[in-house]
Structure formats: structure tokens, C-alpha cells
């Protein structure tokens, strides 16, 4: 194999690892700053609201009756 190809492959791998490490570092710094925590709290509230809506739809008698009719 040509030495130039080996160098290119090694540089690409090292660059990719370095990029991933910096991306993870930024992510954890963002979470540690507190803003990331607030974002996660807000997203959790939204998910809980959506889940409550879905639960109310699925437990609704009309929905269950419609599902039984569709199965027949």
C-alpha cells in the first residue's frame, strides 16, 4: 500500500476521534452550565403532557369500541 494513503487514513481517523471528543466535551459543558438541565426539564414537561393526552385517547370508551369494530 502506498504510504500517502496510509497517512491520509490515519489523519482522517485521528481527526474524526478528535471531532467526536470536542463534540462530547461541548455537550457536557452545556449540560453542566445549567442551561442544558433547564432545556431537559422543559422537554420532559412537554413529553409528559403529550403522554397524558395519548393516555386519555387510548382509555376513552369510544376509542376502544372503534378498535373492536375495526378488528371485526
N, C-alpha and C positions, 0 to 999 in steps of 0.2 A: 504494500500500500504506500502511496506517496506521502511523504512527511507533511506536506502542506494540508492534505485532507485531515490528517490526524490532529494537527494544530487547530484547524477550524472546528472540528468536532469537540475537542477539549474546551476551547474558548466558548462554544455555544452551550455546553453543559454547565460550565462554571458560571457563565452569565445567567443562565436560567435559574440555577440554585441561588445565586445572589439576588436576583429579582424576586423570587419567592420569599426569601428571608426578609427582604426590605418590606414587602407587602404585608407579611405577617407582623413585623415589628410595628408598622403604621397602624394596623388593625388593633393590636393590643394597647398601643399608646392611646388610641382613640377611645377604647373601652375604659382604660384606666383614668382618663381625664374626667369621667363622669357623664359627658355628653352621650357617649355610647350607651350607658346604662339608662339614661332618660329615654333615648330612642327605643331601646328594647322594652322598657316599661310601657310606652305608648303603643308599640306594636302588639304587646301582649294584651292590652286592654281592647284593641280592635279585634284581635283574634277571638277573645272571649265573647265579645258582642256578636260576632258572626256565628260562633258556635251556639250561642243561646238562640239565635234566630233559626238556625238549622234544626236544633232540637225541638223547637216549638212546631216547626213544619212537620217533622217526622212523627212526632207524637200526636199530631192532630188527627181526629177521628176520620175526617173527610179524606185525608191523605192515605190512611191505612185502608179505608174502604175502596178508594180508587186503585190502590196497588192490588188488592184482592180481585177486583174486577178485571184488571189488566192481566193477571195471571191466568184467568179462566179464558 
